[in-house]
């Protein structure tokens, strides 16, 4: 269990990272010997590269688009500018004024192939007779004239055509130049911009600590406006499709993480998911405590010991469980709901578990509360030994309905 992955910092099991899968048994020297090896390192210091390593110039075929050549070692010039930022995940938004950049995928449009308007007429395998020479000259002259006229027209009338379009077509926009770098406008994302619901201005003072688990507003948490604080490794997710609200935030001191959320609006029926080894403290001054519905007692009483993969309704009864690690180990636990018709995958949730959570790995938890497992839900323990302990309460025995407001 000792040691960290040299790539991602995750925990190791037998030298293999449980989070990224990297084999840390290989020494740094072994990796460096492969990465930094040069094809010339065994050659004498006075050796030179001859013409055998130089690619001969090949004349481009007539009427074929000229493609930009890329060297194996990287890209340069406009190619680097075109691909700048490609493959990066969009920045996370924050509820307390953090800005991010709107990410638009222009790379695909820039890299679309442009085919010529007509097919090539040149055939390298056919001979040219003297009788055809004159025809060839005439054809070349006509083509050259057409090209010159086109260039002259474009240079002369580009501004005029654009002006006419702007006057005659109010919605006209000039074509975007995909070869130029684009400045993405900065904006602050508001997760409540599409909701029409309002919270009552008055209510009661209410606060609690939320550990890793799933909670429902109106049952476990009163409706209201909250301030949320969490330590390193904690994550808060709110799913409320009925109110057109969804957001996910990580707590910590790194970039794109927060230490406090000042305006968390929780409407009745919203699902609140918490991950991490600590607690998230939430406080409200207008909590609707009088509207809280007392959850029903859990009809299940039997604990289930689960290893590897098991299915609710087949290997154990469907219901609401606290998932608790039952052995001195660590890893990932995942549960996936049955997929709906027409979908490739169902809703799935995963979290990191450790029998002895520590500050070194703050995103690992020993227990995950109130996991709702409808019939057909697949639970995967990743070779861990865990127990499914019936939760103290349930929202309803219609376990699928718990997720109605999640999708």
N, C-alpha and C positions, 0 to 999 in steps of 0.2 A: 504494500500500500504506500510505501515511502516514495518520495520523489515526484517531480513534475515533468510533464511533457515539454521537451525543448522547443516544440513548435507552437503549441497553444496554451501551455501551462496547466492542462488538465491532469487528472489523477491517472496513475499507471497501475495496470494489473499485469504482472509477469512481464513488465517492460513494454506493454502495449497500452497506448492511451485509450481510455474508455470513452473519450469525447470525439477525437478526430481520427483515431485508428493508427496513428503513426507508431512504427516500431522503434522504440528508444534503446533497444539492445545494441544497435549499431553505434560505434563510437563516432564522435564528431570528426575525427581524423579520416574515418572511412567515407563519410559524406563529403568532406572537403576534397579528398583525393579524386572523387568522381566529378564533383562540380567544377573544380579548378584545373582539371587536367587539360593540357594543350596538346594538339596533334603534332606540335613541333618540338616537344620537350626532349625527345630522344635524338634529335638531329644535332649535328655540330653547330657551334656558335656562328660559324662563317657561312652557313647554308643560306641560299636565296631561293625564292619562289620563282620557278620558270614559267614558260608559257603554257605548260601542261595544266596548270591550275587556273588558267585564265579562260573565261568563257568567250568564245568567238562571237563577234557581232553578227546578228542575223537581221537582214533587211526585212522590215515589216511588210506583210502582204497587202496588196492594194485593196482599199475599201474595207479594211478590218480596223476596229477601234484599237487605239494604242493603249495598252494596259500598263499601269505603273508597276515597276519591278520592286520587290522587297528583298532585302538581304536577310540571310538566316539569322544574323546577330541582332536585328532590330529594325525599327522603322525610323525614318527621318523626315525632316521638312514638313510638308503638308500632311503626310500620313500620320505623323505623331499628333498633329493638331486635330486631325479628324477623329482619332481614336482616344483623345484625351477624355478621361472620365468614364470610358466604356467599362462595363462590368462592375461598377461600384454600386452598392446599395444606396437608395435614397436616404438622406439624413432623417433622423427621428425628430418629430416635433415635440415641443414642450408646451404645457398649459400656462406657464408663467412668463410668456413673452419671448421664448427662444425662437430664433428664425432658422429656417432651412431653405433649401433651394428646390424649386420645382424641377423635377427631372423629366425630360421628354426624350424619347428614343428617336433622335434624328440620325443615329449612326446607320440604322437599317436603310433609311431613305438615301443617305449619302452614298452608300456602297452598292446600290442597285445598278446592275449592268446597263449600259446604254448601247443599244444595237444600232447599226447604221440603217439609213432609210431604204437602201437598195442592196441587193446581193452583189458579190464581187463578180467581175467579168473576166478576170485574169486567170488563165489556166497554165501553170508552169510546164505541163507535159506536152503542149502543142507547139509546133514550129510556126515561124512567121515567114510567109512568102513575101517577095518584093512587091507583089500586087496588093498585098494587104497593108503595106507600109503607109501608103497614102491615106487609106481609110483610118488607120490608127492615129496619124497626125491630126486628121480632121476631128476625130472623136475627142482627142486630148485637148485640142484647141477649144472645141465647144464646151467641154467640161470646165476648162480653165475660165472661159468667159462667164459661164454660169456662176462659178465660185466668186469671181471678182464682183459681179453684179450683186450677188447676195451680200458680200461683205460691205460693199458700198451702201446698199439699201439699209443694212443693219446700223451702220455708223451714222447714216444721215437721218434715219427716221425713228430711231429708238426712242428719243425724247418725245417726238411728235405722237407716236403710237401710244406711249404711256399716258401722255396728257389727254389724248382723245378718249382713252378708256376711262380715266378718272372722271372726265366730264360726263361721258355718256353712260357709264356704269358706276353708280355710287358705291357699290359693294366691291369694286375691283381692288385687289391688292397686288402689289408687285411680287413676282416670284421670289421665293426665299433662296438666297445663295448658300447652298449647303457646303460649299468649300470654305466658307468663312467661319471662324469660331463664334459660338453663340453665347451671349450673356444671359444666363437664366435669371429671371426676376426673383428677388427674395420676397418671401411672404411668411406670415405667421398663420399656421393652421389652427382653426377653431373647431374642435370636435362637436360643438353644440350649434353650429351655424345652420343646420338643417332641421333642428327640432322646433316644434311649435308648442311644446309643453312649458309650463311655468311652475316654479316651486313656491310654496306658500312663504310669505315674508316672515311670519312668526312661527315659533315652535319652541321646543325644549332644548336645553343643553344636553348633549349626549356624546359619549366617546367610548372607544373600545380598542383592543389590540386584535388584529387579524393575523393569524399564522397561516402557513401554506394550506390552501384548500379552496373550495367553491362555496359561495354564499349567494343568497337571493335577497334583494332589497324588498322590504315590506314584510319579511319574515325574520331573517337574521339581522338585518340592518334597517333602521327607520329611513324613510324617504327624507331627503334634505340636501343641503349644500355643505360640503365637508372640506376640511384641510387635512391632507394626508402626508405623513412623514415616515420615511423608511431608511434603513441602513444599507450598507453595501451588499449587493447580491439580491436585493428584494425586487420583485416585479409586481405591478398592479395592472390588471386588465379589466375593463368594463365593457360588456356586450349588452346592448339595449337596442335591438333593431326596431322595436315598437316605437321608440322615441327618436330613431335615426341618430343614435349615439354609439360610437365605438372608439376606444383608444387603448393603448398599451404603453406603459412607462416603466423604465428601469431606474432604480435608485442607486446613487453612487456619486463619486467625484470626477469620473471621467467625462470626456466630451460626449454630448448627447445623452447624458444622464442627469437626473435631478435629485435634490435632497429634500424638496418639499413641493407639494402641489397645493395651491391656494384656492382653487375653484373646481372642486370635484362635485358635479351635480348627479345625484343618484335618484332616479325615479323608480317607483314601485314596479317590480317585475324584472329589473335589470339583474344580470348575473355578474358577480364580482369574483374574479379569479386572482389568487395570491400565490406567488412562488418565492422560494428562498428559505434560508435556514433561520431567519429571525422573525420579527413581527412588523406589520405596518400599523401605525397608530393613526386613527381617524377621529376627528373632532367636528361637531356641528353645533351651531347655535340656533338652528331652526328645524331640528329633527322632529318628524311627525310621529312621535312615540305612541300617541293614542290610536293611530291607524295600523299599528303593527299587528299582524295575525300570528297567534301562537302556533308554531308547527306541531304536527302530530308526532306521537312517539313512534319509533321504528318497530315494525312488527317482526323484524329479523332479530335473532338472538345468537345464532351460531357463528363462531369465527371460522374462517376458511384459510388454510395454509396454501399459498399459491407459489408455484415455481414454473419457470419458462412461460408457456402461453396457455391461457384457459379462457373459456367463453361463458359469459353470463347466460343463464337459462339452460345451459347444457352441463357445465362442470360445477357450477355453483348457482344459487338463486339470484335472480336479478334484484337490484335494490340499491340502497345508499350505504356506502361503506367509508370508514377511515382506513387508508392504506398505510400500514406500519411496517418498517423493515424489521425482520425478525432474526437476523444473523449479523455477525461482525463483518460487514462488507459494504460496498458502495457500487452505484451504477445508475442506470436509467430505467424508469418505469413508464410505460406508455399504455393508454387505453384508447381504442378506436371504436366509434359507434358504427352500426351497420350503415352502409352507403344507401342513399335514397335512389330511386329509379332514375336512370340517366346520368348518375354521377359515377366517377371512377373511384373516388375515395369517400369515406365518411368523415365526420368530425373526429379529430384526434387530439389528444392532450398528452404531454410528456413532462416529466420533472425529474431532477436529480435527487437521489436518495443516498444517505450515509448513516450508518448506525451511530457514529460519533461525530456529529457536525462540529466544525471548528471555524474560527475566524479566518483561517488560511483559505478555506473554500466556502465562502458565505452563501453561495447559491445552492448548496446541498441541504436537504431537510431530512429529518428522521420520520416525519409523519405528514400525510396529506389528508385533510379532513373533507368529509361530505362529497366524496366522488360518487356521482350518480351513474349507475351502470345498468342501462336497460337491457332487455333480452337481445342477444346477438352481439353485445359489446365484447371485443377481444382485448384481453389484458395481457401484456407482455412484460415479464419481470427481468429480462436480460440476465438470466442465470442467477438472479438474486432469490433469496428466500424471503417472502413477504407474507404478511397476514392481512386479510380483509376482515376488519372488525366492524360490525354494524354500528353506524353513527347513532348518536343519541336521539336524533330527530329526522324526519323526512318532510319534504314539501308536499308530496302527493305520492300515491302508489301508481300513478300514471307517470312512470319514470321517463318516457320519451318526451312528455310535455315540458319537462324541465328545460329542454333545449330549444323549445319553440321560439324563444326570444333571442336565440343565438345566431340564427341564420335566416 
